[in-house]
Amino acid sequence: LLTGKKALSFDRPEIDRNLAIYFVTTIKEDHLLQILENHIANEGNIEQLKEAANLTKKVLNVKRGG
């Protein structure tokens, strides 16, 4: 919902085709704003977006078993 990207995309490099992995990798590299929808990045509170992204990262890590 934050990125507007498809869950699986063959337009991204092979390692980033899965949106969940791409999202976690992007957050770890501190590039969150690069993957957010423009209107969300421009209108949203950056700190709240970072908190939501970090929570999402934790959930995804639990789901992956890591």
All heavy atoms as TSV, in Angstrom:
chain	resi	resn	atom	element	x	y	z
A	1	LEU	N	N	0.814	-1.205	0.000
A	1	LEU	CA	C	0.000	0.000	0.000
A	1	LEU	C	C	0.851	1.260	0.000
A	1	LEU	O	O	0.454	2.260	-0.577
A	1	LEU	CB	C	-0.925	0.013	1.218
A	1	LEU	CG	C	-2.012	-1.042	1.255
A	1	LEU	CD1	C	-2.727	-1.021	2.597
A	1	LEU	CD2	C	-2.968	-0.893	0.117
A	2	LEU	N	N	1.996	1.187	0.630
A	2	LEU	CA	C	2.864	2.361	0.683
A	2	LEU	C	C	3.646	2.565	-0.602
A	2	LEU	O	O	3.975	3.682	-0.963
A	2	LEU	CB	C	3.856	2.240	1.847
A	2	LEU	CG	C	3.279	2.242	3.251
A	2	LEU	CD1	C	4.376	1.973	4.272
A	2	LEU	CD2	C	2.601	3.562	3.548
A	3	THR	N	N	3.941	1.478	-1.287
A	3	THR	CA	C	4.809	1.574	-2.455
A	3	THR	C	C	4.054	1.662	-3.770
A	3	THR	O	O	4.581	2.199	-4.742
A	3	THR	CB	C	5.749	0.361	-2.542
A	3	THR	OG1	O	4.984	-0.812	-2.782
A	3	THR	CG2	C	6.591	0.209	-1.293
A	4	GLY	N	N	2.871	1.094	-3.840
A	4	GLY	CA	C	2.131	1.055	-5.092
A	4	GLY	C	C	2.720	0.072	-6.087
A	4	GLY	O	O	2.374	0.074	-7.261
A	5	LYS	N	N	3.617	-0.777	-5.623
A	5	LYS	CA	C	4.283	-1.740	-6.497
A	5	LYS	C	C	3.606	-3.106	-6.407
A	5	LYS	O	O	2.952	-3.422	-5.434
A	5	LYS	CB	C	5.756	-1.849	-6.124
A	5	LYS	CG	C	6.501	-0.526	-6.277
A	5	LYS	CD	C	7.969	-0.698	-6.073
A	5	LYS	CE	C	8.738	0.591	-6.156
A	5	LYS	NZ	N	8.372	1.543	-7.136
A	6	LYS	N	N	3.812	-3.922	-7.426
A	6	LYS	CA	C	3.259	-5.271	-7.455
A	6	LYS	C	C	4.046	-6.170	-6.497
A	6	LYS	O	O	5.243	-5.980	-6.297
A	6	LYS	CB	C	3.343	-5.846	-8.862
A	6	LYS	CG	C	2.477	-5.121	-9.855
A	6	LYS	CD	C	2.625	-5.738	-11.223
A	6	LYS	CE	C	1.759	-5.000	-12.232
A	6	LYS	NZ	N	1.897	-5.570	-13.569
A	7	ALA	N	N	3.371	-7.170	-5.930
A	7	ALA	CA	C	4.014	-8.093	-4.988
A	7	ALA	C	C	5.142	-8.879	-5.654
A	7	ALA	O	O	6.135	-9.211	-5.020
A	7	ALA	CB	C	2.986	-9.045	-4.400
A	8	LEU	N	N	4.997	-9.154	-6.927
A	8	LEU	CA	C	6.020	-9.870	-7.682
A	8	LEU	C	C	6.185	-9.151	-9.007
A	8	LEU	O	O	5.218	-8.954	-9.734
A	8	LEU	CB	C	5.601	-11.326	-7.919
A	8	LEU	CG	C	6.614	-12.223	-8.607
A	8	LEU	CD1	C	7.864	-12.384	-7.751
A	8	LEU	CD2	C	5.996	-13.579	-8.894
A	9	SER	N	N	7.419	-8.731	-9.291
A	9	SER	CA	C	7.659	-7.981	-10.522
A	9	SER	C	C	8.934	-8.455	-11.194
A	9	SER	O	O	10.011	-8.438	-10.595
A	9	SER	CB	C	7.766	-6.487	-10.232
A	9	SER	OG	O	8.121	-5.788	-11.397
A	10	PHE	N	N	8.799	-8.838	-12.452
A	10	PHE	CA	C	9.962	-9.239	-13.224
A	10	PHE	C	C	10.658	-8.031	-13.842
A	10	PHE	O	O	11.671	-8.184	-14.521
A	10	PHE	CB	C	9.558	-10.261	-14.289
A	10	PHE	CG	C	9.148	-11.567	-13.677
A	10	PHE	CD1	C	7.816	-11.870	-13.468
A	10	PHE	CD2	C	10.104	-12.484	-13.264
A	10	PHE	CE1	C	7.436	-13.068	-12.880
A	10	PHE	CE2	C	9.741	-13.680	-12.667
A	10	PHE	CZ	C	8.401	-13.979	-12.480
A	11	ASP	N	N	10.159	-6.819	-13.566
A	11	ASP	CA	C	10.814	-5.599	-14.011
A	11	ASP	C	C	11.967	-5.218	-13.094
A	11	ASP	O	O	12.835	-4.441	-13.482
A	11	ASP	CB	C	9.818	-4.433	-14.067
A	11	ASP	CG	C	8.758	-4.635	-15.141
A	11	ASP	OD1	O	9.035	-5.341	-16.126
A	11	ASP	OD2	O	7.653	-4.088	-14.984
A	12	ARG	N	N	11.957	-5.754	-11.858
A	12	ARG	CA	C	13.041	-5.491	-10.912
A	12	ARG	C	C	14.111	-6.565	-11.073
A	12	ARG	O	O	13.843	-7.645	-11.586
A	12	ARG	CB	C	12.500	-5.511	-9.477
A	12	ARG	CG	C	11.560	-4.357	-9.167
A	12	ARG	CD	C	11.222	-4.280	-7.692
A	12	ARG	NE	N	10.437	-5.392	-7.205
A	12	ARG	CZ	C	9.121	-5.381	-7.067
A	12	ARG	NH1	N	8.433	-4.314	-7.383
A	12	ARG	NH2	N	8.486	-6.422	-6.603
A	13	PRO	N	N	15.348	-6.271	-10.608
A	13	PRO	CA	C	16.391	-7.302	-10.640
A	13	PRO	C	C	15.934	-8.562	-9.904
A	13	PRO	O	O	15.092	-8.491	-9.005
A	13	PRO	CB	C	17.558	-6.649	-9.906
A	13	PRO	CG	C	17.307	-5.179	-9.995
A	13	PRO	CD	C	15.810	-5.021	-10.047
A	14	GLU	N	N	16.489	-9.699	-10.268
A	14	GLU	CA	C	16.033	-10.987	-9.730
A	14	GLU	C	C	15.981	-11.004	-8.206
A	14	GLU	O	O	15.027	-11.487	-7.622
A	14	GLU	CB	C	16.934	-12.118	-10.230
A	14	GLU	CG	C	16.452	-13.485	-9.811
A	14	GLU	CD	C	17.273	-14.615	-10.413
A	14	GLU	OE1	O	18.071	-14.345	-11.315
A	14	GLU	OE2	O	17.089	-15.743	-9.969
A	15	ILE	N	N	16.972	-10.462	-7.558
A	15	ILE	CA	C	17.014	-10.482	-6.092
A	15	ILE	C	C	15.887	-9.648	-5.472
A	15	ILE	O	O	15.467	-9.891	-4.343
A	15	ILE	CB	C	18.395	-10.013	-5.583
A	15	ILE	CG1	C	18.563	-10.362	-4.115
A	15	ILE	CG2	C	18.611	-8.539	-5.823
A	15	ILE	CD1	C	19.984	-10.303	-3.632
A	16	ASP	N	N	15.371	-8.665	-6.204
A	16	ASP	CA	C	14.341	-7.770	-5.688
A	16	ASP	C	C	12.955	-8.016	-6.285
A	16	ASP	O	O	12.060	-7.203	-6.128
A	16	ASP	CB	C	14.732	-6.309	-5.966
A	16	ASP	CG	C	15.958	-5.874	-5.193
A	16	ASP	OD1	O	16.173	-6.401	-4.085
A	16	ASP	OD2	O	16.690	-4.996	-5.691
A	17	ARG	N	N	12.758	-9.116	-6.961
A	17	ARG	CA	C	11.463	-9.379	-7.608
A	17	ARG	C	C	10.330	-9.511	-6.604
A	17	ARG	O	O	9.215	-9.118	-6.864
A	17	ARG	CB	C	11.550	-10.632	-8.480
A	17	ARG	CG	C	12.314	-10.351	-9.732
A	17	ARG	CD	C	12.316	-11.494	-10.683
A	17	ARG	NE	N	13.126	-11.110	-11.843
A	17	ARG	CZ	C	13.683	-11.961	-12.646
A	17	ARG	NH1	N	13.519	-13.257	-12.454
A	17	ARG	NH2	N	14.398	-11.538	-13.659
A	18	ASN	N	N	10.621	-10.089	-5.453
A	18	ASN	CA	C	9.634	-10.224	-4.389
A	18	ASN	C	C	9.560	-8.902	-3.635
A	18	ASN	O	O	10.565	-8.426	-3.102
A	18	ASN	CB	C	10.062	-11.362	-3.464
A	18	ASN	CG	C	9.114	-11.572	-2.326
A	18	ASN	OD1	O	8.844	-10.647	-1.564
A	18	ASN	ND2	N	8.626	-12.780	-2.185
A	19	LEU	N	N	8.386	-8.278	-3.589
A	19	LEU	CA	C	8.241	-6.959	-2.974
A	19	LEU	C	C	8.629	-6.961	-1.497
A	19	LEU	O	O	9.238	-6.002	-1.022
A	19	LEU	CB	C	6.819	-6.438	-3.145
A	19	LEU	CG	C	6.531	-5.056	-2.556
A	19	LEU	CD1	C	7.450	-3.999	-3.141
A	19	LEU	CD2	C	5.076	-4.676	-2.788
A	20	ALA	N	N	8.323	-8.019	-0.774
A	20	ALA	CA	C	8.661	-8.063	0.653
A	20	ALA	C	C	10.171	-7.990	0.847
A	20	ALA	O	O	10.666	-7.229	1.688
A	20	ALA	CB	C	8.104	-9.331	1.291
A	21	ILE	N	N	10.916	-8.748	0.072
A	21	ILE	CA	C	12.379	-8.732	0.178
A	21	ILE	C	C	12.918	-7.374	-0.267
A	21	ILE	O	O	13.802	-6.798	0.370
A	21	ILE	CB	C	12.992	-9.883	-0.644
A	21	ILE	CG1	C	12.588	-11.212	-0.018
A	21	ILE	CG2	C	14.507	-9.742	-0.734
A	21	ILE	CD1	C	12.934	-12.423	-0.856
A	22	TYR	N	N	12.373	-6.851	-1.350
A	22	TYR	CA	C	12.779	-5.537	-1.859
A	22	TYR	C	C	12.531	-4.458	-0.807
A	22	TYR	O	O	13.381	-3.604	-0.556
A	22	TYR	CB	C	12.010	-5.250	-3.147
A	22	TYR	CG	C	12.277	-3.918	-3.793
A	22	TYR	CD1	C	13.557	-3.535	-4.145
A	22	TYR	CD2	C	11.224	-3.052	-4.084
A	22	TYR	CE1	C	13.799	-2.320	-4.761
A	22	TYR	CE2	C	11.450	-1.834	-4.696
A	22	TYR	CZ	C	12.738	-1.480	-5.033
A	22	TYR	OH	O	12.966	-0.279	-5.643
A	23	PHE	N	N	11.376	-4.510	-0.156
A	23	PHE	CA	C	11.016	-3.533	0.870
A	23	PHE	C	C	11.988	-3.594	2.038
A	23	PHE	O	O	12.523	-2.570	2.469
A	23	PHE	CB	C	9.583	-3.802	1.339
A	23	PHE	CG	C	9.030	-2.759	2.261
A	23	PHE	CD1	C	8.487	-1.594	1.766
A	23	PHE	CD2	C	9.034	-2.955	3.636
A	23	PHE	CE1	C	7.960	-0.624	2.612
A	23	PHE	CE2	C	8.517	-2.004	4.492
A	23	PHE	CZ	C	7.980	-0.833	3.975
A	24	VAL	N	N	12.253	-4.793	2.551
A	24	VAL	CA	C	13.166	-4.952	3.695
A	24	VAL	C	C	14.570	-4.491	3.325
A	24	VAL	O	O	15.219	-3.769	4.094
A	24	VAL	CB	C	13.164	-6.414	4.194
A	24	VAL	CG1	C	14.272	-6.648	5.202
A	24	VAL	CG2	C	11.807	-6.761	4.799
A	25	THR	N	N	15.040	-4.875	2.162
A	25	THR	CA	C	16.379	-4.464	1.722
A	25	THR	C	C	16.481	-2.956	1.612
A	25	THR	O	O	17.462	-2.349	2.051
A	25	THR	CB	C	16.716	-5.112	0.354
A	25	THR	OG1	O	16.650	-6.522	0.495
A	25	THR	CG2	C	18.085	-4.708	-0.129
A	26	THR	N	N	15.462	-2.340	1.050
A	26	THR	CA	C	15.463	-0.888	0.874
A	26	THR	C	C	15.472	-0.167	2.217
A	26	THR	O	O	16.184	0.832	2.389
A	26	THR	CB	C	14.246	-0.457	0.036
A	26	THR	OG1	O	14.289	-1.152	-1.212
A	26	THR	CG2	C	14.254	1.028	-0.236
A	27	ILE	N	N	14.727	-0.672	3.177
A	27	ILE	CA	C	14.716	-0.065	4.512
A	27	ILE	C	C	16.078	-0.220	5.175
A	27	ILE	O	O	16.603	0.727	5.768
A	27	ILE	CB	C	13.611	-0.682	5.389
A	27	ILE	CG1	C	12.244	-0.298	4.847
A	27	ILE	CG2	C	13.742	-0.219	6.838
A	27	ILE	CD1	C	11.110	-1.028	5.500
A	28	LYS	N	N	16.671	-1.400	5.071
A	28	LYS	CA	C	17.995	-1.628	5.665
A	28	LYS	C	C	19.037	-0.685	5.080
A	28	LYS	O	O	19.972	-0.279	5.761
A	28	LYS	CB	C	18.429	-3.080	5.457
A	28	LYS	CG	C	17.712	-4.062	6.346
A	28	LYS	CD	C	18.198	-5.466	6.111
A	28	LYS	CE	C	17.487	-6.465	6.975
A	28	LYS	NZ	N	17.914	-7.848	6.701
A	29	GLU	N	N	18.885	-0.345	3.800
A	29	GLU	CA	C	19.819	0.559	3.132
A	29	GLU	C	C	19.437	2.029	3.326
A	29	GLU	O	O	20.075	2.912	2.766
A	29	GLU	CB	C	19.882	0.224	1.645
A	29	GLU	CG	C	20.464	-1.146	1.380
A	29	GLU	CD	C	20.365	-1.570	-0.073
A	29	GLU	OE1	O	19.703	-0.874	-0.879
A	29	GLU	OE2	O	20.944	-2.616	-0.403
A	30	ASP	N	N	18.402	2.283	4.126
A	30	ASP	CA	C	17.923	3.629	4.441
A	30	ASP	C	C	17.488	4.394	3.190
A	30	ASP	O	O	17.785	5.567	3.028
A	30	ASP	CB	C	18.984	4.416	5.214
A	30	ASP	CG	C	18.393	5.610	5.948
A	30	ASP	OD1	O	17.186	5.573	6.288
A	30	ASP	OD2	O	19.120	6.597	6.169
A	31	HIS	N	N	16.766	3.711	2.294
A	31	HIS	CA	C	16.260	4.320	1.062
A	31	HIS	C	C	14.737	4.259	0.988
A	31	HIS	O	O	14.173	4.136	-0.098
A	31	HIS	CB	C	16.858	3.612	-0.161
A	31	HIS	CG	C	18.332	3.791	-0.278
A	31	HIS	ND1	N	19.162	2.763	-0.660
A	31	HIS	CD2	C	19.139	4.858	-0.054
A	31	HIS	CE1	C	20.403	3.195	-0.675
A	31	HIS	NE2	N	20.413	4.454	-0.306
A	32	LEU	N	N	14.103	4.351	2.118
A	32	LEU	CA	C	12.648	4.223	2.188
A	32	LEU	C	C	11.931	5.167	1.230
A	32	LEU	O	O	11.027	4.768	0.507
A	32	LEU	CB	C	12.157	4.467	3.617
A	32	LEU	CG	C	10.642	4.507	3.810
A	32	LEU	CD1	C	10.024	3.151	3.455
A	32	LEU	CD2	C	10.294	4.915	5.215
A	33	LEU	N	N	12.332	6.425	1.211
A	33	LEU	CA	C	11.620	7.414	0.400
A	33	LEU	C	C	11.676	7.098	-1.091
A	33	LEU	O	O	10.815	7.528	-1.852
A	33	LEU	CB	C	12.168	8.815	0.670
A	33	LEU	CG	C	11.956	9.322	2.098
A	33	LEU	CD1	C	12.553	10.715	2.270
A	33	LEU	CD2	C	10.491	9.316	2.476
A	34	GLN	N	N	12.657	6.325	-1.516
A	34	GLN	CA	C	12.786	5.976	-2.926
A	34	GLN	C	C	11.709	4.998	-3.393
A	34	GLN	O	O	11.404	4.948	-4.572
A	34	GLN	CB	C	14.160	5.385	-3.215
A	34	GLN	CG	C	15.275	6.385	-3.076
A	34	GLN	CD	C	16.629	5.752	-3.323
A	34	GLN	OE1	O	16.742	4.557	-3.568
A	34	GLN	NE2	N	17.668	6.564	-3.252
A	35	ILE	N	N	11.139	4.218	-2.469
A	35	ILE	CA	C	10.164	3.215	-2.897
A	35	ILE	C	C	8.718	3.587	-2.555
A	35	ILE	O	O	7.807	2.914	-2.977
A	35	ILE	CB	C	10.479	1.815	-2.323
A	35	ILE	CG1	C	10.403	1.796	-0.811
A	35	ILE	CG2	C	11.804	1.320	-2.834
A	35	ILE	CD1	C	10.411	0.402	-0.231
A	36	LEU	N	N	8.528	4.668	-1.811
A	36	LEU	CA	C	7.176	5.083	-1.457
A	36	LEU	C	C	6.498	5.755	-2.641
A	36	LEU	O	O	7.148	6.383	-3.473
A	36	LEU	CB	C	7.199	6.063	-0.282
A	36	LEU	CG	C	7.674	5.525	1.054
A	36	LEU	CD1	C	7.698	6.645	2.074
A	36	LEU	CD2	C	6.811	4.380	1.527
A	37	GLU	N	N	5.172	5.638	-2.692
A	37	GLU	CA	C	4.391	6.396	-3.672
A	37	GLU	C	C	4.726	7.872	-3.462
A	37	GLU	O	O	4.880	8.326	-2.317
A	37	GLU	CB	C	2.893	6.191	-3.431
A	37	GLU	CG	C	2.382	4.850	-3.829
A	37	GLU	CD	C	1.871	4.843	-5.269
A	37	GLU	OE1	O	2.167	5.762	-6.037
A	37	GLU	OE2	O	1.168	3.891	-5.588
A	38	ASN	N	N	4.817	8.635	-4.533
A	38	ASN	CA	C	5.178	10.054	-4.430
A	38	ASN	C	C	4.245	10.830	-3.519
A	38	ASN	O	O	4.708	11.612	-2.682
A	38	ASN	CB	C	5.215	10.702	-5.812
A	38	ASN	CG	C	6.410	10.272	-6.608
A	38	ASN	OD1	O	7.437	9.912	-6.056
A	38	ASN	ND2	N	6.288	10.305	-7.919
A	39	HIS	N	N	2.941	10.610	-3.645
A	39	HIS	CA	C	2.006	11.387	-2.822
A	39	HIS	C	C	2.133	11.038	-1.344
A	39	HIS	O	O	1.917	11.887	-0.488
A	39	HIS	CB	C	0.561	11.236	-3.317
A	39	HIS	CG	C	-0.036	9.892	-3.076
A	39	HIS	ND1	N	0.170	8.822	-3.912
A	39	HIS	CD2	C	-0.831	9.446	-2.074
A	39	HIS	CE1	C	-0.488	7.773	-3.436
A	39	HIS	NE2	N	-1.101	8.120	-2.326
A	40	ILE	N	N	2.521	9.820	-1.031
A	40	ILE	CA	C	2.705	9.426	0.372
A	40	ILE	C	C	3.976	10.054	0.923
A	40	ILE	O	O	3.988	10.603	2.021
A	40	ILE	CB	C	2.736	7.889	0.512
A	40	ILE	CG1	C	1.353	7.325	0.192
A	40	ILE	CG2	C	3.186	7.478	1.913
A	40	ILE	CD1	C	1.290	5.822	0.151
A	41	ALA	N	N	5.050	9.993	0.144
A	41	ALA	CA	C	6.315	10.570	0.586
A	41	ALA	C	C	6.207	12.085	0.744
A	41	ALA	O	O	6.765	12.657	1.682
A	41	ALA	CB	C	7.419	10.224	-0.405
A	42	ASN	N	N	5.461	12.729	-0.142
A	42	ASN	CA	C	5.351	14.189	-0.114
A	42	ASN	C	C	4.393	14.701	0.949
A	42	ASN	O	O	4.610	15.768	1.509
A	42	ASN	CB	C	4.909	14.716	-1.487
A	42	ASN	CG	C	5.967	14.507	-2.543
A	42	ASN	OD1	O	7.153	14.438	-2.253
A	42	ASN	ND2	N	5.539	14.390	-3.780
A	43	GLU	N	N	3.349	13.949	1.230
A	43	GLU	CA	C	2.327	14.420	2.164
A	43	GLU	C	C	2.456	13.827	3.559
A	43	GLU	O	O	1.904	14.344	4.514
A	43	GLU	CB	C	0.933	14.093	1.620
A	43	GLU	CG	C	0.605	14.817	0.338
A	43	GLU	CD	C	-0.732	14.377	-0.247
A	43	GLU	OE1	O	-1.529	13.771	0.485
A	43	GLU	OE2	O	-0.954	14.647	-1.438
A	44	GLY	N	N	3.169	12.727	3.666
A	44	GLY	CA	C	3.239	12.028	4.939
A	44	GLY	C	C	4.274	12.586	5.888
A	44	GLY	O	O	5.207	13.277	5.489
A	45	ASN	N	N	4.094	12.284	7.157
A	45	ASN	CA	C	5.067	12.613	8.186
A	45	ASN	C	C	6.187	11.584	8.063
A	45	ASN	O	O	5.975	10.393	8.255
A	45	ASN	CB	C	4.389	12.556	9.553
A	45	ASN	CG	C	5.340	12.799	10.687
A	45	ASN	OD1	O	6.395	12.180	10.782
A	45	ASN	ND2	N	4.966	13.694	11.574
A	46	ILE	N	N	7.388	12.031	7.755
A	46	ILE	CA	C	8.509	11.133	7.482
A	46	ILE	C	C	8.788	10.211	8.667
A	46	ILE	O	O	9.025	9.018	8.484
A	46	ILE	CB	C	9.779	11.926	7.101
A	46	ILE	CG1	C	9.520	12.772	5.844
A	46	ILE	CG2	C	10.967	11.002	6.891
A	46	ILE	CD1	C	9.088	11.986	4.633
A	47	GLU	N	N	8.742	10.733	9.871
A	47	GLU	CA	C	9.011	9.897	11.050
A	47	GLU	C	C	7.949	8.805	11.204
A	47	GLU	O	O	8.266	7.668	11.526
A	47	GLU	CB	C	9.115	10.743	12.318
A	47	GLU	CG	C	10.380	11.574	12.385
A	47	GLU	CD	C	11.651	10.743	12.208
A	47	GLU	OE1	O	11.795	9.688	12.862
A	47	GLU	OE2	O	12.504	11.149	11.395
A	48	GLN	N	N	6.696	9.140	10.958
A	48	GLN	CA	C	5.628	8.141	11.039
A	48	GLN	C	C	5.796	7.096	9.940
A	48	GLN	O	O	5.569	5.910	10.172
A	48	GLN	CB	C	4.261	8.797	10.926
A	48	GLN	CG	C	3.862	9.556	12.165
A	48	GLN	CD	C	2.501	10.218	12.022
A	48	GLN	OE1	O	2.029	10.465	10.920
A	48	GLN	NE2	N	1.879	10.510	13.158
A	49	LEU	N	N	6.188	7.534	8.758
A	49	LEU	CA	C	6.423	6.588	7.664
A	49	LEU	C	C	7.563	5.639	8.006
A	49	LEU	O	O	7.476	4.437	7.750
A	49	LEU	CB	C	6.718	7.340	6.367
A	49	LEU	CG	C	5.556	8.116	5.761
A	49	LEU	CD1	C	6.038	8.991	4.617
A	49	LEU	CD2	C	4.471	7.166	5.287
A	50	LYS	N	N	8.624	6.160	8.598
A	50	LYS	CA	C	9.761	5.311	8.995
A	50	LYS	C	C	9.340	4.307	10.068
A	50	LYS	O	O	9.744	3.145	10.032
A	50	LYS	CB	C	10.924	6.167	9.493
A	50	LYS	CG	C	11.660	6.879	8.382
A	50	LYS	CD	C	12.830	7.677	8.928
A	50	LYS	CE	C	13.564	8.390	7.815
A	50	LYS	NZ	N	14.704	9.169	8.329
A	51	GLU	N	N	8.530	4.752	11.019
A	51	GLU	CA	C	8.045	3.853	12.070
A	51	GLU	C	C	7.180	2.742	11.476
A	51	GLU	O	O	7.329	1.567	11.835
A	51	GLU	CB	C	7.266	4.625	13.124
A	51	GLU	CG	C	8.133	5.494	14.011
A	51	GLU	CD	C	7.324	6.305	15.011
A	51	GLU	OE1	O	6.232	5.856	15.403
A	51	GLU	OE2	O	7.798	7.386	15.395
A	52	ALA	N	N	6.289	3.114	10.567
A	52	ALA	CA	C	5.440	2.113	9.914
A	52	ALA	C	C	6.283	1.150	9.086
A	52	ALA	O	O	6.053	-0.060	9.084
A	52	ALA	CB	C	4.404	2.799	9.029
A	53	ALA	N	N	7.283	1.657	8.401
A	53	ALA	CA	C	8.156	0.811	7.589
A	53	ALA	C	C	8.960	-0.148	8.463
A	53	ALA	O	O	9.107	-1.326	8.132
A	53	ALA	CB	C	9.098	1.678	6.754
A	54	ASN	N	N	9.460	0.325	9.586
A	54	ASN	CA	C	10.225	-0.547	10.481
A	54	ASN	C	C	9.345	-1.619	11.107
A	54	ASN	O	O	9.777	-2.763	11.279
A	54	ASN	CB	C	10.942	0.273	11.551
A	54	ASN	CG	C	12.177	0.940	11.006
A	54	ASN	OD1	O	12.915	0.352	10.221
A	54	ASN	ND2	N	12.408	2.173	11.398
A	55	LEU	N	N	8.110	-1.272	11.430
A	55	LEU	CA	C	7.173	-2.269	11.941
A	55	LEU	C	C	6.896	-3.322	10.866
A	55	LEU	O	O	6.903	-4.521	11.140
A	55	LEU	CB	C	5.873	-1.602	12.394
A	55	LEU	CG	C	4.787	-2.533	12.903
A	55	LEU	CD1	C	5.272	-3.327	14.112
A	55	LEU	CD2	C	3.540	-1.742	13.258
A	56	THR	N	N	6.690	-2.866	9.652
A	56	THR	CA	C	6.465	-3.783	8.530
A	56	THR	C	C	7.668	-4.692	8.343
A	56	THR	O	O	7.526	-5.899	8.126
A	56	THR	CB	C	6.195	-2.986	7.239
A	56	THR	OG1	O	5.062	-2.145	7.449
A	56	THR	CG2	C	5.955	-3.907	6.058
A	57	LYS	N	N	8.865	-4.144	8.448
A	57	LYS	CA	C	10.092	-4.937	8.314
A	57	LYS	C	C	10.140	-6.022	9.378
A	57	LYS	O	O	10.476	-7.167	9.089
A	57	LYS	CB	C	11.315	-4.024	8.420
A	57	LYS	CG	C	12.642	-4.763	8.246
A	57	LYS	CD	C	13.807	-3.816	8.334
A	57	LYS	CE	C	14.202	-3.694	9.781
A	57	LYS	NZ	N	15.466	-2.985	10.003
A	58	LYS	N	N	9.785	-5.691	10.608
A	58	LYS	CA	C	9.792	-6.674	11.687
A	58	LYS	C	C	8.786	-7.802	11.410
A	58	LYS	O	O	9.095	-8.959	11.623
A	58	LYS	CB	C	9.486	-6.003	13.026
A	58	LYS	CG	C	10.619	-5.129	13.527
A	58	LYS	CD	C	10.239	-4.439	14.814
A	58	LYS	CE	C	11.359	-3.520	15.256
A	58	LYS	NZ	N	11.036	-2.767	16.457
A	59	VAL	N	N	7.613	-7.423	10.956
A	59	VAL	CA	C	6.595	-8.430	10.637
A	59	VAL	C	C	7.088	-9.338	9.514
A	59	VAL	O	O	6.941	-10.563	9.581
A	59	VAL	CB	C	5.260	-7.760	10.259
A	59	VAL	CG1	C	4.279	-8.757	9.677
A	59	VAL	CG2	C	4.657	-7.059	11.455
A	60	LEU	N	N	7.659	-8.754	8.487
A	60	LEU	CA	C	8.159	-9.557	7.372
A	60	LEU	C	C	9.293	-10.482	7.812
A	60	LEU	O	O	9.374	-11.617	7.352
A	60	LEU	CB	C	8.608	-8.651	6.226
A	60	LEU	CG	C	7.485	-7.908	5.510
A	60	LEU	CD1	C	8.074	-6.887	4.536
A	60	LEU	CD2	C	6.556	-8.858	4.796
A	61	ASN	N	N	10.153	-10.018	8.704
A	61	ASN	CA	C	11.235	-10.865	9.202
A	61	ASN	C	C	10.693	-12.032	10.013
A	61	ASN	O	O	11.201	-13.140	9.914
A	61	ASN	CB	C	12.224	-10.053	10.035
A	61	ASN	CG	C	13.184	-9.262	9.179
A	61	ASN	OD1	O	13.475	-9.628	8.050
A	61	ASN	ND2	N	13.643	-8.152	9.700
A	62	VAL	N	N	9.652	-11.794	10.803
A	62	VAL	CA	C	9.030	-12.865	11.584
A	62	VAL	C	C	8.409	-13.888	10.634
A	62	VAL	O	O	8.576	-15.095	10.805
A	62	VAL	CB	C	7.977	-12.308	12.568
A	62	VAL	CG1	C	7.143	-13.428	13.149
A	62	VAL	CG2	C	8.652	-11.516	13.664
A	63	LYS	N	N	7.707	-13.401	9.615
A	63	LYS	CA	C	7.051	-14.298	8.661
A	63	LYS	C	C	8.072	-15.147	7.912
A	63	LYS	O	O	7.816	-16.288	7.590
A	63	LYS	CB	C	6.229	-13.493	7.656
A	63	LYS	CG	C	5.069	-12.764	8.270
A	63	LYS	CD	C	3.818	-13.397	7.835
A	63	LYS	CE	C	2.636	-12.617	8.400
A	63	LYS	NZ	N	1.492	-13.423	8.501
A	64	ARG	N	N	9.241	-14.584	7.631
A	64	ARG	CA	C	10.292	-15.301	6.910
A	64	ARG	C	C	11.086	-16.212	7.841
A	64	ARG	O	O	11.895	-17.009	7.376
A	64	ARG	CB	C	11.260	-14.308	6.262
A	64	ARG	CG	C	10.704	-13.664	5.042
A	64	ARG	CD	C	11.688	-12.784	4.318
A	64	ARG	NE	N	13.064	-13.146	4.518
A	64	ARG	CZ	C	14.069	-12.310	4.438
A	64	ARG	NH1	N	13.874	-11.047	4.171
A	64	ARG	NH2	N	15.305	-12.718	4.621
A	65	GLY	N	N	10.897	-16.030	9.131
A	65	GLY	CA	C	11.620	-16.868	10.080
A	65	GLY	C	C	12.995	-16.319	10.415
A	65	GLY	O	O	13.843	-17.014	10.921
A	66	GLY	N	N	13.216	-15.040	10.107
A	66	GLY	CA	C	14.537	-14.460	10.357
A	66	GLY	C	C	14.433	-13.366	11.287
A	66	GLY	O	O	15.104	-12.745	11.892
